[in-house]
Amino acid sequence: MDRREQILEAARSVVAESGVAALSVRTVAARAGIGASTLRHHFPTQRGLYDAVVAELFHAGLEDHRIADRRLDPLERLVECVGQFLPAADAPPALSGWFALHAAGLGVGATDQGRVLLEAVAASSRASTARWIDVLSEEGVLRRGPLEQHVELILALVDGLRMRMLTPGSRVGPGEALGLLEAALERAVIRD
C-alpha cells in the first residue's frame, strides 16, 4: 500500500470509529503512524484531505449513469442521477450519517473540521449536479432560468427530502422520496 492510500485508510478508520468531527490532520497522521509533515506532503491542505475523504466516503460510487444517453427521457436520466443522493430503502444508516455530518458542521458541538468536511461534501454534490445539468442544458431540455438556479433547487429539494425522511411520523420513505423528486424535477427543471 502506498503512503497516500495508507493516509486515506487511516482517515476512513478515524471516521468509522469517531465520526466525521474527529477527522483532523493530526489525528489521521497519528493513526497512519506518520508525522503531520509527511501527511501534508500528500495532502498540502486540510481541505485536500477532506475532499479526498468525502470522495471516498460520501460519494463513492456516485455515477453519471446514462445522463448523456439522448435515447432516454431526460427526466428519467436526471432522476436516476439525482436519486443517488437519497438513501435506498435498505440503507437507513446513510440518512443518519447525513444528519451527523450536518450536526458536526452546524450543530451545538460543531467543529471547524466538521464545517470544512460539510463544505467539501456540499461542493462535491454541487459539482456532480452541475455536471448533469450542463449535459441536459446542451440538449435544450431544461426550463428557462440560470443553470445555477436549477442546481441549487435540486440540492435544496434533496436536502428537504432527506429531512422529511428523518422526521418522526413523516410518511416519506425512500420510495415516496423518489416519487416526490421525480414530480418536482418534472415541474421545475425539465421542460415540457
N, C-alpha and C positions, 0 to 999 in steps of 0.2 A: 504494500500500500504506500503510495507516495505521500509526501508531507501534507499537501493540500487536502487530500482525502482523509488523512489522519485528523486534521483540524475539523473538517466537516463532520466526521464521525463523533468527535468529542462534543461538538455543538449539538448534534442530534441527541446525544446521551444526556447532556445538561437539560435540554428542553423536555425530554421524556421524563426525567426524574424530578425536575424542579419547576417546570413551566417556562414560558417564554420570558417572564420577568427576570429570571435568573441568568439569562444569556448576556454575557459581557466578555470583553477581550481577555481580561484576567482569569475569569472562571474557565473559559474554553481553553486558554493556554495551559492552565494548571491541569485540567482534565486530560489534555493531549500530552502532558509531560514535556512541554517546551516553554521557552521564555516568550514573553509578550512581544519582544522584538522579532523573534522568528515568525510568530503569527502575523505580525504586521508586514513582514516581507511578502507573504502570500495574500494578505488582505490589508492593504495600506490604511484603510479606514474602517471604523466600526460599522459604518453603513454598508461597506462592501461585504463584510462578514454577514450582516443581517440579510442583505439581498440574496446571498448565496443560500443561506438557511431557508429563507422564505421560498425561494425557487424549489428547493427540495421538499420542504415540509408542507407548505400550504398550496403550492400549485404544481406539485409533482403529477405528471400525467395530464395536465391541462393541455388540451389539444385544439387545433383549428378544425378538426373533423372535416366536414365536407363543405365548409363555408364558401369555397371557391367553385364548387360544382354547380354551374348555372343550369344544369338539367333539373335540379331540385328546387322546390319552392323556397324563396328567400326567407320566409317566416320560419319554416321548418329548420332551415340551416342555422338561423340565428338562435332559435330556442335550443337547438342541440348544443350550441357552443355556450351560451349564457347559462343554460341549465346545469353546467358543470360547477357553477358557484353554489348551487343548492345541494344540501346533503341528500343522499339517497335514503330510501326507507330503511335500509339495513345499516345506516351509519350515524346514529344519534350522537356518538362522541364528536363527530365533526362539527355539529351545531354547538355543543358546549365548548369546544375548542375555539370556535369563532367568538363566542361570548367572552371566554377567558382572555383571548387576545385583546379585545376591546377594553376589558377591565384593567389589564396590565398597562395599557396605554392611556386610558382616560379615567379610570375609577379612582376611588378614595386612596388606594395604595399604589397609584400609578408611579412608574419609574421612568427615568429617561430612556433606559433600554427598551422598556415596553412601548413607549411612544415612538421611538425610532423603528422598532420592529413593525408596529402598526402602520407607520408611514410606508415602510417597504412593501408590506402586503397590499396596501391601497394602490401604490404606484404600479405594482405588478398586475393587479386586477384591471387598473385603468389602461395599461399598455395592451393587454390582451383584448379588452373590449374595443379599444380604439382601432386595433388591427382588424377586427371583424367588421366594424362599422365602415372602415375605409374600403374594404372589399365590396360591401354592399352599396356604398356610395358610388363607386366606379361603375356599377351596374345600373345606377339610376333608380333603385327600388326603395329609397328612403323618402319619408315625408320631408317637406321643406323644413329648413332650420339648420343652425350651425351643427356641425358634426360633434363638437364637444358637448353640446346640449344633449344630443342623443346618448353619448357615452355616460354623462352624469345621471341622466334619467334612468338608464339601465342599472347603474350601480346603486342608485337610491332605491330602486324597486327591489333589487336583490337583497339589500340590507333590510328593507322593510319586511320582506317575506321571511327572512331568517328570524327577525324579531317576533313576528306573528307565530312562527313555529315554536318559539321558546315560551310564549305566553301561556300560562296555565288556563285551561278552559277554551283555548283557541281551537277552532275547527280546521285549522290549516295544517295539514300534514304534508309530506313530500309530494304526493300525487296532486293534492289541491294546489300546492305552491307552483308546481309546474304548469298546471292549467291556468292559474292566475297570471303567471309570467307570459304565457303564450297570448292570452287575451289582451294584456297590457301592451305587449310589443306590437300586436296586430293593430291596435287602436292608435298608438302613439308614435311608432317608429317606422313600420313598414307601410309603404304607400299602397293604396288600393289598386 
